[in-house]
Amino acid sequence: MKNIVILISGGGSNMMAIVRAAEREQWARRFDARVAAVISNKADAAGLALAQAQGVATAVVRHQDYPSREAFDAALAQAIDVHAPALVVLAGFMRILTPGFVMRYEGRLLNIHPSLLPAFPGLHTHRRAIEAGCRVSGVTVHQVTTELDHGPILAQAVVPVLPDDTPEALAERVLAQEHWIYPQAIARWLSETD
């Protein structure tokens, strides 16, 4: 069985989209894959309760409990490796990972970013797209590399930027596309790996 471990920091809406797609699209039968665990760096992340309600194992590795990024990433990797992951999925995981962590899961570490990369890596993507006068924005699923938001692109979806858009309104429309594109990109990754 290909175990998928999802990392979250908050509400878990992308995580839930993935969990629901795995069930609805029968990933266990089609790809011999399942969402094995959800891990958060925040004990109060609302997504943990959602995952538990779906019968998914959960764990918390609080970054505040460690003296350095390297120490946190080592503890996080230990919690992930309990589940022998074929794939590690960042779904609203708001931590920059160390190169050592990224290399440990090289080729099997995915992220979703709310812009059409390579445009607007990092934070405040919606505000930046509006301020730049972009007519479109969107979302990118990519493999994680040691360079922030610059890994190989697996999928993108385009969202129009409307004349009277606010960052919040654009974010809402982009998030709807995230919930669709992320599970599809993961399913494609699973179908292409043995």
Wavefront OBJ file of the C-alpha trace (Angstrom):
o trace
v 0.000 0.000 0.000
v 1.295 3.465 -0.945
v 0.893 5.557 2.179
v 0.258 9.276 1.819
v 1.127 11.553 4.745
v -0.394 15.039 4.656
v 1.141 17.968 6.566
v -1.119 20.831 7.663
v -0.989 23.927 9.846
v -4.608 25.067 9.869
v -8.144 24.300 8.776
v -7.282 21.434 6.480
v -9.602 22.199 3.564
v -7.102 20.923 0.971
v -6.391 17.895 3.155
v -10.121 17.128 3.276
v -10.412 17.517 -0.498
v -7.639 14.927 -0.847
v -9.162 12.545 1.725
v -12.580 12.767 0.067
v -11.124 12.274 -3.423
v -9.185 9.216 -2.234
v -12.432 7.696 -0.975
v -14.661 8.805 -3.850
v -12.174 7.806 -6.545
v -11.186 4.557 -4.818
v -7.454 5.229 -4.662
v -6.988 2.064 -2.578
v -8.328 -0.091 -5.408
v -6.983 1.949 -8.340
v -3.522 2.877 -7.050
v -3.065 0.714 -3.927
v -2.826 4.047 -2.056
v -4.389 5.616 1.012
v -4.124 8.693 3.202
v -2.334 7.110 6.148
v -1.817 10.118 8.406
v -2.214 13.849 8.884
v 0.486 15.654 10.859
v 0.397 19.260 12.030
v 2.907 21.620 13.562
v 0.035 23.190 15.528
v -1.940 21.279 18.160
v -5.005 23.483 17.631
v -5.135 23.015 13.836
v -8.798 22.460 13.003
v -7.848 19.999 10.265
v -6.710 17.458 12.858
v -10.270 16.938 14.123
v -11.528 16.670 10.530
v -8.945 13.976 9.767
v -9.771 12.067 12.959
v -13.473 12.153 12.044
v -12.524 10.440 8.760
v -10.613 7.736 10.629
v -7.198 9.047 9.575
v -4.330 8.811 12.085
v -3.089 12.183 13.315
v -0.028 13.513 15.106
v 1.315 16.859 16.263
v 4.956 17.946 16.115
v 5.046 21.503 17.469
v 7.845 23.558 15.942
v 8.020 25.669 19.120
v 9.260 22.618 21.018
v 12.541 22.498 19.085
v 15.583 24.792 19.262
v 16.171 24.939 15.498
v 14.582 24.259 12.118
v 16.877 21.255 11.742
v 15.765 19.767 15.072
v 12.098 20.315 14.214
v 12.498 18.816 10.743
v 14.265 15.758 12.221
v 11.371 15.203 14.646
v 8.840 15.788 11.863
v 10.603 13.265 9.615
v 10.548 10.728 12.432
v 6.760 11.179 12.821
v 6.268 10.905 9.051
v 8.472 7.825 8.654
v 6.360 5.848 11.150
v 3.864 5.615 8.266
v 6.417 4.524 5.600
v 5.213 7.189 3.160
v 5.272 6.808 -0.587
v 4.235 10.454 -0.793
v 4.352 13.452 1.563
v 1.853 16.205 0.743
v 2.075 19.769 2.052
v -1.469 21.115 2.352
v -1.333 24.499 4.003
v 1.771 23.552 5.978
v 3.194 26.933 6.894
v 6.816 26.073 7.550
v 9.872 26.477 5.355
v 11.598 23.114 5.328
v 15.345 22.585 5.563
v 17.307 21.242 2.586
v 18.003 18.026 4.493
v 14.289 17.388 4.980
v 13.490 18.166 1.347
v 16.236 15.844 0.092
v 15.038 13.040 2.394
v 11.723 12.974 0.487
v 13.078 14.044 -2.898
v 10.708 13.208 -5.739
v 7.882 12.355 -3.351
v 7.220 15.684 -1.633
v 4.438 17.819 -3.133
v 3.168 21.314 -2.386
v 0.367 23.544 -3.593
v 0.949 27.264 -4.059
v -1.728 29.930 -4.707
v -0.198 31.507 -7.808
v 0.818 30.530 -11.302
v 4.441 29.761 -10.543
v 7.019 30.952 -11.294
v 5.068 34.169 -10.650
v 4.735 35.269 -7.019
v 6.526 32.656 -4.933
v 6.272 33.132 -1.184
v 3.547 34.969 0.711
v 0.812 37.519 -0.108
v 0.335 36.133 -3.621
v -3.192 37.468 -4.181
v -2.364 41.023 -3.145
v 0.777 40.942 -5.255
v -1.105 39.663 -8.339
v -3.716 42.415 -8.001
v -1.106 45.122 -7.437
v 0.847 43.934 -10.484
v -2.257 44.332 -12.651
v -2.460 40.648 -13.569
v -5.527 39.586 -15.528
v -5.170 35.999 -14.328
v -3.824 34.272 -11.279
v -4.241 30.710 -10.168
v -2.744 27.755 -8.401
v 0.233 25.448 -8.922
v 0.961 21.942 -7.672
v 4.687 21.272 -7.727
v 7.370 18.993 -6.405
v 9.242 20.536 -3.521
v 12.912 21.341 -3.998
v 15.344 23.211 -1.812
v 14.433 26.457 -3.598
v 11.161 27.880 -2.229
v 8.217 27.426 -4.614
v 10.421 26.526 -7.592
v 10.096 22.751 -8.037
v 8.899 20.951 -11.169
v 5.291 21.893 -11.928
v 2.798 19.011 -11.941
v -0.445 20.934 -12.532
v -1.837 24.462 -12.749
v -5.290 26.026 -12.855
v -5.998 29.567 -14.021
v -8.347 31.924 -12.165
v -9.334 35.314 -13.623
v -8.497 38.446 -11.648
v -11.623 40.594 -11.740
v -11.480 44.414 -11.990
v -12.845 44.955 -8.461
v -11.085 42.000 -6.819
v -9.811 42.105 -3.267
v -7.105 39.696 -2.122
v -9.771 37.880 -0.050
v -12.184 37.479 -2.986
v -9.423 36.232 -5.269
v -8.179 33.863 -2.557
v -11.654 32.325 -2.259
v -11.851 31.594 -5.991
v -8.292 30.242 -6.063
v -9.026 27.964 -3.082
v -11.956 26.405 -4.957
v -9.532 25.464 -7.730
v -6.997 24.149 -5.199
v -9.600 21.686 -3.901
v -10.049 20.344 -7.417
v -6.500 20.400 -8.796
v -4.555 19.005 -5.821
v -6.335 15.630 -5.611
v -6.103 15.289 -9.402
v -2.355 15.966 -9.385
v -1.845 13.440 -6.590
v -3.906 10.808 -8.424
v -1.792 11.395 -11.540
v 1.426 11.082 -9.484
v 0.163 7.821 -7.971
v -0.781 6.418 -11.380
v 2.684 7.157 -12.742
v 4.696 5.622 -9.883
v 5.193 2.010 -8.908
l 1 2 3 4 5 6 7 8 9 10 11 12 13 14 15 16 17 18 19 20 21 22 23 24 25 26 27 28 29 30 31 32 33 34 35 36 37 38 39 40 41 42 43 44 45 46 47 48 49 50 51 52 53 54 55 56 57 58 59 60 61 62 63 64 65 66 67 68 69 70 71 72 73 74 75 76 77 78 79 80 81 82 83 84 85 86 87 88 89 90 91 92 93 94 95 96 97 98 99 100 101 102 103 104 105 106 107 108 109 110 111 112 113 114 115 116 117 118 119 120 121 122 123 124 125 126 127 128 129 130 131 132 133 134 135 136 137 138 139 140 141 142 143 144 145 146 147 148 149 150 151 152 153 154 155 156 157 158 159 160 161 162 163 164 165 166 167 168 169 170 171 172 173 174 175 176 177 178 179 180 181 182 183 184 185 186 187 188 189 190 191 192 193 194
